[in-house]
Amino acid sequence: MPKAMYPGTFDPITYGHIDVARRAAKAFGSLVVVVMQNRVKKGVLFDIKERCSMIEDVFKQDDHITVDFHSGLMVEYAKEKKIKVVIRGLRAVSDFEYEMQMAAANKKLFTELDTFFLMTDTKYSFISSSLVKEIAFHGSSVDPWVPEVVKEKLKDKLNTKK
């Protein structure tokens, strides 16, 4: 059973996400990356199965990282799987206020849940999945921010959308 979870939409996963996941798995011994269905986020490009597939491919060599998905509240997943540690990645100080609000709400809903914040490596601190999609949409290279499998899936998806 994973000791910690790293939830997010990961649409698509970036090197920043990968950096946080690998460091969290090392710190906690095991990690499940939980692909969330976020009804509030607009502009989701990949469906949940596509995102899970890409993430599984990215972490296929990482024995202590597994991938799952959930469409409800993150705390419900944590309760169901008996996970008491949630990892949240921070790119910049500006992420902290929102993440603190979420951590406080999650703690109220599931008092045993602790949130750990990890700053991503500074070389990835400015990139987001939304920015990667925008860059890819306009045909520019996303090589510095996503693995090859993600780059290829972006190309395929955006070519069919145009």
TAFENUR-V566807 format. One record per pair of residues at least 6 apart in sequence whose ideal C-beta (glycine too) atoms are under 7 Angstrom apart, sorted by sequence separation. I is the first residue (numbers start at 0). J is the second residue. D is the distance in Angstrom with one decimal. If there is no record, write none. Layout:
i=I j=J d=D
i=I j=J d=D
//
This chain:
i=24 j=30 d=4.0
i=58 j=64 d=4.4
i=89 j=95 d=6.0
i=106 j=112 d=6.2
i=135 j=141 d=5.1
i=9 j=16 d=6.0
i=23 j=30 d=5.2
i=69 j=76 d=4.2
i=105 j=112 d=5.6
i=134 j=141 d=5.4
i=58 j=66 d=6.8
i=77 j=85 d=6.5
i=142 j=150 d=6.6
i=7 j=16 d=6.8
i=89 j=98 d=6.5
i=105 j=114 d=6.6
i=141 j=150 d=5.7
i=20 j=30 d=6.1
i=131 j=141 d=5.3
i=36 j=47 d=5.7
i=55 j=66 d=4.8
i=87 j=98 d=5.0
i=20 j=32 d=5.7
i=54 j=66 d=4.8
i=73 j=85 d=6.9
i=102 j=114 d=3.9
i=141 j=153 d=6.6
i=34 j=47 d=5.7
i=131 j=144 d=5.4
i=5 j=19 d=6.7
i=131 j=145 d=5.9
i=5 j=20 d=5.3
i=51 j=66 d=5.4
i=34 j=50 d=4.8
i=34 j=51 d=5.2
i=51 j=68 d=5.5
i=5 j=23 d=5.8
i=98 j=116 d=6.4
i=126 j=144 d=4.7
i=135 j=153 d=4.4
i=3 j=23 d=5.8
i=34 j=54 d=6.6
i=85 j=105 d=6.8
i=47 j=68 d=5.1
i=123 j=144 d=7.0
i=136 j=157 d=5.7
i=32 j=54 d=5.6
i=135 j=157 d=5.9
i=3 j=27 d=4.0
i=2 j=27 d=4.5
i=5 j=30 d=5.8
i=9 j=34 d=5.6
i=2 j=28 d=5.3
i=4 j=30 d=7.0
i=2 j=29 d=5.2
i=3 j=30 d=5.1
i=4 j=31 d=5.0
i=5 j=32 d=5.0
i=6 j=33 d=4.3
i=8 j=35 d=5.7
i=85 j=112 d=6.0
i=87 j=114 d=5.8
i=89 j=116 d=5.3
i=1 j=29 d=4.6
i=5 j=33 d=6.8
i=7 j=35 d=6.2
i=83 j=111 d=5.0
i=89 j=117 d=6.9
i=1 j=30 d=5.7
i=4 j=33 d=5.2
i=6 j=35 d=5.2
i=8 j=37 d=4.9
i=83 j=112 d=5.7
i=84 j=113 d=5.6
i=85 j=114 d=5.1
i=86 j=115 d=5.5
i=87 j=116 d=5.3
i=88 j=117 d=5.6
i=89 j=118 d=5.1
i=90 j=119 d=5.6
i=1 j=31 d=4.0
i=83 j=113 d=6.3
i=74 j=105 d=5.2
i=78 j=109 d=5.8
i=84 j=115 d=6.2
i=86 j=117 d=6.2
i=88 j=119 d=5.4
i=8 j=40 d=5.8
i=32 j=64 d=6.3
i=34 j=66 d=6.9
i=73 j=105 d=6.7
i=77 j=109 d=6.0
i=10 j=43 d=5.2
i=30 j=63 d=6.4
i=91 j=124 d=5.9
i=10 j=44 d=5.7
i=11 j=45 d=6.2
i=29 j=63 d=4.6
i=30 j=64 d=5.1
i=31 j=65 d=4.9
i=32 j=66 d=5.0
i=33 j=67 d=5.3
i=34 j=68 d=4.3
i=35 j=69 d=5.9
i=36 j=70 d=3.8
i=74 j=108 d=4.5
i=90 j=124 d=4.6
i=8 j=43 d=6.9
i=10 j=45 d=5.5
i=28 j=63 d=6.5
i=33 j=68 d=6.7
i=74 j=109 d=4.2
i=77 j=112 d=5.5
i=90 j=125 d=7.0
i=31 j=67 d=5.4
i=33 j=69 d=5.5
i=24 j=61 d=6.6
i=35 j=73 d=6.5
i=74 j=112 d=6.3
i=11 j=50 d=6.8
i=24 j=63 d=4.6
i=10 j=50 d=6.1
i=17 j=57 d=6.2
i=21 j=61 d=6.7
i=24 j=64 d=5.0
i=9 j=50 d=5.3
i=12 j=53 d=6.1
i=11 j=53 d=6.1
i=12 j=54 d=5.3
i=33 j=76 d=6.0
i=20 j=64 d=6.0
i=9 j=54 d=6.1
i=12 j=57 d=6.0
i=27 j=84 d=6.2
i=23 j=86 d=4.4
i=1 j=65 d=6.4
i=6 j=73 d=4.8
i=19 j=86 d=6.6
i=19 j=88 d=3.8
i=16 j=88 d=6.6
i=4 j=77 d=6.3
i=15 j=88 d=6.6
i=15 j=90 d=6.5
i=4 j=82 d=4.9
i=3 j=82 d=6.7
i=6 j=85 d=6.6
i=0 j=81 d=6.6
i=1 j=82 d=6.2
i=3 j=84 d=4.0
i=4 j=85 d=5.6
i=5 j=86 d=4.3
i=2 j=84 d=6.2
i=4 j=86 d=6.9
i=3 j=86 d=5.6
i=42 j=129 d=6.9
i=44 j=132 d=5.7
i=57 j=146 d=5.5
i=57 j=148 d=6.5
i=56 j=148 d=4.7
i=23 j=117 d=6.2
i=22 j=117 d=6.0
i=53 j=148 d=5.8
i=53 j=149 d=5.6
i=19 j=117 d=4.9
i=53 j=152 d=5.8
i=19 j=119 d=5.5
i=18 j=119 d=5.2
i=18 j=120 d=4.9
i=49 j=152 d=6.9
i=15 j=119 d=4.2
i=18 j=123 d=6.1
i=15 j=123 d=3.5
i=14 j=123 d=5.2
i=13 j=123 d=6.7
i=15 j=126 d=5.9
i=45 j=156 d=6.7
i=44 j=156 d=6.0
i=13 j=126 d=5.8
i=13 j=128 d=6.0
i=11 j=128 d=5.8
i=10 j=128 d=5.2
i=13 j=131 d=5.9
i=9 j=128 d=6.9
i=11 j=131 d=6.5
i=14 j=144 d=5.6
i=13 j=144 d=5.2
i=14 j=145 d=6.6
i=13 j=145 d=5.5
i=11 j=145 d=6.3
i=12 j=149 d=6.2
i=11 j=149 d=4.7
i=11 j=152 d=6.9
i=11 j=153 d=6.5
//
